[in-house]
Amino acid sequence: MTPEVSRAIEELTAAFPASVVEARALGDGGASVTIDPVDPGEPYMQRETWMRFGISFQYPYADIYPLFVRPDLARADGAPLGEGMTSASFEGVPAIQISRRNNKLDPATDTAALKVAKVLEWLRLR
């Protein structure tokens, strides 16, 4: 892993102390990351999920996109998950893909930990 990717994993571990952060080197300097568990919020029947994503070797100049959560995530009110979420897989594991791209990435401030926190906040406010 590049030093920047390693630092991002350290920051994720610090930002989510109640979760296990696992990272697997991809061989190109990037990493595949799992944070487990995270709470997607009250709109969902399941109050725990894992979150998985890749951190590119180009980090911090590349966005953390897309992110994935458990495949059975469902809204407590029975409504569909809605825009930005679709059935997919991540590294062969069934998942719900969350499409929340940062089109104005600032590599000085837009960290992997901030991206995960923003996506979790987006989930909770839906």
C-alpha positions, 0 to 999 in steps of 0.5 A: 500500500502507498503511504497515503493509503496506509494513513487513510486506513489508520484514520478510518480505524481512529474514526470508527473505534467501535468497528473493526477496520480490515484492509487488504493490499491490492498489489497496486498500492491500493487497498480493499477495506471493510468496516464492521459494524456501522449503523446505517440509522433509523430508516433501516430495519438492520441497525448494523451493516458492514461497509466495503470499498476500495481505496485507489493507489491514486488516493488522496487524488481519487474519490472513495467510490462506490461504497457497499453495504449488506445486501439485505439492507431494507427500509423500516417503512417498507419503501424502496431504498431509492436513488443512489442505491442498487443491488450489486456485488463487491469482490464477488460478495452480494451487496447494495452499492451506494453511489455518492460520488464527490465531483469536487474532490479536494485531496487536502480535506476529503479523506476516506474517513470523511467520505465514510462519515458523509455516506453514513450521514446521507443514509441516516437522513434518507 
